[in-house]
Structures are given as structure tokens and as C-alpha cells.
Amino acid sequence: MMQINNIAAVTPVAPIGESVKSSGATGFQQILKDAIHRVEQSRADATQAVEQFVTGENQDLHSTILATQRASLDFDLLLQMRNKVVQSYQEVMRMQL
């Protein structure tokens, strides 16, 4: 049976709001900015990985696919966050005072 070598350890991801120290509107705003920045960074990493694979700089298909899947999942998470924010806003607007 073949052994699997050269598998890098997965680094844990910090929670989105971990770097936020303030609360209130600026805290929420910072969380959204961090989430958008994370999505943009993962998209750029995926684009770079694909370009390196296509040009032959990186022969590792596995890491290229992982980078594209990570970018896709980050985008899906951001989309679900946006949906929940919109849903919450609509719920608040339906409240009677």
C-alpha cells in the first residue's frame, strides 16, 4: 500500500470578528469589511493559483483546486451573510411600533 506524503497541515481560520475590538455600528461595519476583504483575498489567491497552473509554474493540481474551492466557499458564506442581513432588515421594517 502506498503512503501519502507531502500533505500540508491545514491552518485554522480565525473567526471573522476576532480582530474587532469595538462594538456597535463600527464593529459590525468592521466585520463586514473583514469578510469582504477575505473573499477578495481568496479570489485573488485562486486566480493566481490557476494562472500558475496554466503557465506551468505550479504543477500541483490539488492546491489549485483547493484554492478555487476556498474562494467559492468564502463567496457563498458572504452571500449567506448578506441574505441574513437583508432578512433581518426586512423583519425590523415589518415591526409595528
GIMO-V794309 format. One record per run of one state. SS is the DSSP state (helix for helix, strand for strand, loop for the rest). FROM is the first residue (numbers start at 1). LEN is the number of residues. Records with the same first field share a line. If there is no record, write none. Layout:
SS->FROM-LEN  FROM-LEN
//
This chain:
loop->1-24  56-5  95-3
helix->25-31  61-34
//
